[in-house]
Amino acid sequence: MRPDPVDVTPTALPGYSDTTRIDDLRATEYRHLDQQGQVYLDYAGSGVAAQAQVNAHRDRLLAGLYSNPHSESPTSEAAGSLVESARRTVLDFFRADPSEYAVVFTPNASGACRLVGEAYGFGRAAPFVLTWDNHNSVNGIREYARADGAPVRYVPLTGPELRVAESDLVAVLTAGRGGLAGRRRRSGARGLFAYPAQSNFSGVQHPLSWVELAHQHGYDVLLDAAAFAPTNRLDLSVVRPEFVCLSWYKLFGYPTGVGALLARRDALARLRRPWFAGGTIRAVSVQGDWHRSMDDESAFEDGTLNFLSIPDVEFGLRWLDGIGVDLVHTRVGLLTDWLLGRLTALRHRTGQPLVQVYGPTTGEGRGGTVTFNFRHPDGSLVDERLVARESAAAGFSLRTGCFCNPGAGEGAFGISPGSVRRRLLARVDTIDQYLSELGLPTGGAVRVSFGLVSGAADAERFLAFAESTYLNRDAGTDAPLPPRLRC
């Protein structure tokens, strides 16, 4: 019989002993995680770099000479060769056919989303559909869609687990089927459906089968894999979205400032950029007032690429592959399930639960992101700003707020569409005013997230902190807090 996570330590869970290689790596390559007695629980915000990654960057820069790839000099060709090698490694890691997929290097996942949004062929017959729980970098695409006269439709979250019912998704994908479908057939227009493979708010993992479902209804798909890819295998030979956005530091901590748009070449060819920049054109004339864009992915890589850091992406992917994404997935799943079981079992002396979890309360169909609020014995919420201050003082690195995911936050706090009207939003200037208008006691939540080298001690120390700090603590003992600066 499988032991209840509430009754055992994480190390006693079946399968945990098979993941001890991660502990060995942490003791050697990630010693800096433990040198100051702190606990890192923000892998959804950023991964942690290994010593080997930093050493590889240093050694490469000191052993060779590299310059701007937009030239034919030896140093330029050396840099260009490393960049192209990194592209091939990215495709190999995601099992993507090079003849089908291209890799566009960007500053981050947000930059990848912007490339799609600004260049996609939106219109009255080509709507933008997205789930409530998208990151703001995806939500922002709606501004491009609306500027082009395209309908923008959201698919709501349902229930306490903050999932999307597939029936609701199909209903939105097929909305306006009559005249709109006819115009789409005549024009050859498609729509764009965007969703996160894993919510960075709730940890919910939406079905990858929705990619094909959207294709069946005539939509291209933008898959946000920024929160999913660090601990889950994404196989683009099986799941074939038109666009995938990524930030490499989320996967393995280093380098920052480099992300990618993985794009199917046929979809990339349909994008029409509203501007051009250095490095993106084959020819241009000032007096002739014309330009010709590059024919490949470089047409989307503005200016000079981060050629000194892009090779670190190749090293990082090989590093992660050597550890094993499946091994990391197993370890993260065990820790997540254990922490959820322990947190949700805690009760105040009044019988009230200590925590309110937003999203699934078990490890089923979710990733290693656990979002919640602490509750006082009377059931009122502990302000997340207080938790941020007190957890930081205790040496915990975690995240509080709404995590740039307002739709999931609105679903978690039960904000109805009718309560968020333009007339309401027009008269508020701050997030505190917004919360007051909606009658909400707090504007965000606490997020704990596990990743590449998380261990049992991380989860156990956080549980001990939660019990000792918030269990049976009355609301009247909370200190006043400053105004919020942003959501």
N, C-alpha and C positions, 0 to 999 in steps of 0.2 A: 504494500500500500504506500502511495506517495505521501510523505509527511506534509502536514499543514505548514505553510511558511510562517504562520504565527507562532508555532511551537518550537522552531529550530533556528539556529544561526544560518546565515546564507551558505557558509561552507559545508553545512550538512545536507544541503539540497542535492537530490540526485542530478548528476551531470556536472556539478560545480568542480569536482576534482579533475574533470577532463579539461578544465580551462586554466589550470595553474600556470601554464606557460605565460599567460598574461602577467601573473604576479612576478615571475622571473624577469620578464622584460622591464617591469616597473622598478624592480630593485636595481637594475643596471642602467637602462636607457632613459628612465624617467625619474631618477633619484631626486631631481629638483621639485617634484610634486610633494615630497614628504619632508624636505629639509627644514622647512619653517613651521611644521606642525599644522599646516592649513589643510582644508579639505576642499577639493575641487569638484563641484557638482553643477557645472555649467557647460557641458559638452554640446548642448543644443546651441549655445552661443558661440563656442569655438572649441576646436580640438586642442590637444597639447602636443607640442613638438618633442620629438625624441632627440637625444644627444647626437645620434647618428645623422639625423637630417641636418642639424646645424653644422656638424663637421664636414659633411659632404658639400655643402654650399661653400664653406671656407676653402676647402681643398681645391674645389673646381676653380674658384676665382684666382687662387694663388698659383695654380698650375698652368693656366692658359690666359689668353688675351682675347677679349670679346668686345665687339662694337655694334653699332646700329645695324640691324639686318638689311636695311634698305640700301645696300651697296654691293659691290663685287670684290671688295678687298678680302684678304685672308681672314682678318679678324671678324669681318661682317659675315663671311661664309661660315666661320666657326660657330658664331651665335645662331645663324639661321639653321644650321644643321642640328643643333641641340633643340631648337624650338620644334622642328619637324619631327624629331625623335619623340619629343613629348606628345605631339599630336597622335602619333602611332600608338604610343603606350596608353593614352586615354581611350582610344578606340578598342584596343586589346582588353583593357580592364573591364569595359562595359560590354564586351563581346559584340561590338558593332562592326558591321561590314564596311570597310573603307570606301567601297564603291557606292554605298547607300548613305553613309553618315559623314558629316564634316564636323570638325572641332573649331569653334571660334573662341579665341581667348578674350576674356573680358576682365574688368577690374573685380567683379564679384557676380553673384547670382542676380543681384538687382540690375547690374549692367546688362546681363543677358536678357532679362525681362524687357528692359527698355528697348533693346534692339528689335525684339519681336513686335512690341507695341507700336513703335514709331513707323515700322515698315510694313505691317500687315495690311492686307487689302480689306479693311472693314467697309461696311456700307449697309444700306437698308436691307439688303438681302444677305448680308454676312454679319450676323450678330456676334456678340461676345457673351459667353456663358461662363460663370465661375461659381464655385462653392463659397459659402459664407466664410469658411475658415482659411482663406488664403492670406499669405503675408502681404503687407502693404505694397511691396514691390510688384506684386501681381495685381492687387486692387488698383494700383495706379494706371494700369493699361486701359482701364475703362475711360480715362480722359481722352486717350487717342481714339477709342472706339466712338465715343459720343461726338467728338469733333468731326468724325467722318459720317455722322448720321446713322450710326449702327445702334440697334437695340442692345441694351445691356441687361442681362437677366442673372439673378443670383439663385442658387439652389440652397434652400435652408438646411440648418442642422436640426435634428430631432432627438428628443429624449435626453436623459442625464448623461449618456455616454457621448453626446455631441457628434453623432455619426450622421451620414447622409443616407436617406432611404433611396434605393435605386429607382423606385417608382417615381419619386420626386425629381430625380435627375432626368429620367426619360420624359417626364411631363414638360420640363423646361426645355430640353433639347428639341422637343417636337412642337413647342408653342409657336403659334402663327403659321402652322403647317399649310394652310390654304394658299392664299395669294403669295405669301412669302416663299413657299416652296417652289411655286411656279416661276417666280422671278429668279430664284437661285438656279433652277435647272436651265433657264434660258441664258443666264449670264455666266454660268459656270462658277458662280461665287460659292465660297464655303464660309463657315463660321469658325470661330476659335473657342475651344473649351479649355479652361485652365483649372487645375486643381493640384493640391499637394499630395504626393505619395504618402507623406506623413505630416500631420499637423504639428507645427512648432509650438502650438499652444497646448493641445490636449494629448498629443502623442498618438491620436487615432491614425491608423493606417488604412487609407481608402484603397479599394480594389484596383489593382493594375489592369484588370479586365475592362475597366471603364474606358481605356484607350480604344479598344476595338469597338466597344459599344458606341462611343462618340463617332468613330469612323463610319459605322453603319448608318448613322443619322446625318452624315455629310459634313462632319466637323473635323478640323485639324485640332491637335491636342498640344497644349503646353503643359508639361509635367514638371512641377517644382519638386526636385529631388534633393534639395539642400539639406533637409532634416532627415531624409530617408537613407541616402547613400552612405553615411558614415558607419552604419551598423547593419546594413541590409544589402543583399546582392541585387543589382539592377541589370538584367540581361536584355540588351537591345536586339538580340537575335530572336527574342520571344515577344517582348513588349516593344512596340514600334511607334512611339509618339513622334510627331513632327519636330517637336522642340523639347529639350531638357535643359533646365538651368541648374547650375552648381556653383558653390564656393569651395575652393580646395581647402582652406583653413578649417572648414567644418569637418572635413574628413580626417585630416592628420595634423592640424595645428599650424603648419608652415608650408608654403609662404602665405602671408596675407597679401591683399591687393591683387590677387589673381583668381579669376573664376572662369567659367566656360559656358558657352551655349553649344550643346550638341544638337545638330540640326540635320534632318534628312535633306539630302541635296536637292530633291525635287521641290521641297517646301522652301528651302533657302532661295532657290531660283525665282520663286514667286514673290519674294519680299521686294519692296521698292523703297529704298531709303530716301528720306526727305532732304538729305544733305550729303556732302562728301568731305573727306579730310585727307590729310597727308597719309600716304600709304594705301589708300583705298581705291586709287584710280590708275588707269593705264595711261591716260593722256587728258590734258585740260588746257583750255585757252581762255585768257582774260578778254582779249579783243574779239575773239570769235564767239565767246559766250557759250561754250559747250564743254562737255567732259565725257569720258568713257570710263565706267567703273571696271574694276578687276572682275574676272570671271569666276573666282573661287572664293573661299572663306575670307581671304584677306580683304575683300571689299567691305567687310564688317569690322575690321580691326583698325580702329582710328588711331592715327599717329604712330608713334614708335611703341612696339610691344615691350612689356617688362621682360626683356630678353635675359636679364641676369637672374630672374626668379622663376621663369617658366620651366627651366630644367629641373628645378626642385620639385615640380609637380610629378615629373617622371619618377624621381627618387621616392617621393612620398607614396605614389601608387604601388610601386614595387615593394616598398616597405610594408604597406597595409596588406598587399596580396601575400607577402611572405608570412605575416602573422595569421592571416586567414579571416576574411569577412564573416564567414560562418561561425568561426570560433568567437569572435567579438559579439556577434548576434546572440549566441547562446549565453555568454556571460552577462550581457546587458539584460537579456530577458529574465534571467534568474534573479538578478538584483532588483529589477523593477517589480517583479511579482512579489518578492519578499517584502520590499518596503511598502508596497500598497497594502499587503495583508496586515502588516504590523500597524501602520498608521490608521487604517480604517477600523481596527479593533480597539483602539484607545478610547476610553470614555472618561468624562469628568465625573466628579462625585454626584452631580445632578443626573447622570445618565446620558447627558448630551455628548455626541461624538466630538472628539478633539478637532477633526479635520473635515472639511467639505472638499471632496475631490471633484474636479471638473474633467469629465472624460471617463473612460473605462476604469473600473476599480480592480480589475484583474489583468494579467498579462496577455489575455486573448485579444488578438487583432490590434495590437498597439506597439509602439516603440518605447524607448527608454526615457521618455519625458513625462514627468509626474507634476501636474499642476493642481494647486489646492489653496484654500485659505484655512488658517487656524480659527477655531471658534472659542469664545469664552464659555464658562459654565452656564451662562444664561442663554447661550445660543447665538449671541451677537458675534460679528466677525472681528478678528484682530486686524487692524489696519496693516496692509502689506508694507507700508513705509517703515513701520515699527519693526517688522520682521527683517527688513533689509538692514536696518541699523544694528539690531541685536545679533543677527547671524554673522554679519561682517565682524563685529567685535569679538565674536567667538571663533573666528577664523574660517568661516564657511564662505566659499565663492558660489553663489547661486544667483538667480534672476528674479526680480519682482516687477510687476507692472502688467501690461497687456501684450507685451512681446511683439509689437508691430502687427498684431493680428486682431483688429477690432471686431470682426465678425464673430470669431470664436468667443471673444470676451462678451459680446452682446448676447450670444446664445447661452453662455455659462451663467450670466447674471440675470437671465430671463427678461432682457429688454425686448419688448415687442416692436414690430415695425411701426405701429401706430404711435408709439411714444417718442419716436425719433422723427420729427417733422422739420421741414425747412424753417418754419416760423420759429421753432424752438432753437434750432442751431443758429439762426440769424442773430439771436440776442445773447449769446454766450461767447465769452472771449477766452476763458480758461477751462482746463479740464475739471477743476473743482466746481466751477459754476455749472458745467455740463452735468456732473454727478448730482449736484443739488437739485437741478431741474428734474432729473429722472428719479429722484428720491433714493439714490443708492448710497449705502454707507461706505463703500470703498471703491476704488477705481481700478483695481487690479488684483493679481493673485501672486502666489509664490510658485516658482518653477524650479524643480530639482531634476537634473538630467544626467544620465550615465552615458559613458562612452568607451573609447578604445582601451584605456587601462584603468577603468574603475575597478575597485575591489570591495570585498566584504566590509573592511574596516570603514570605508567611506559611508556606506549605508548604515552601519551600526552606530557610528558617531553622530550622524544626523538624527537618527531615531532617539538617541540618548539626549541630544540637545532639545528636540521637540518636547519630550516628556518633562525634562527638568525645567524648561523655560515657560511652557504654555499650559501644561496640564494643571487644572484647578486654579488657574490664575484669573482673578476677577477683572472685569472691564475697568473698574474704577482705578486700578493701579497703573493703567497705561499712561505714558508720558505724552504731552502734546507734541504735535508734529508740524513741520513747515508746509506751506502750500505745495501742491504738485506743479512741476514745470511742464510736464508733457504726459501724454498717454503712454 
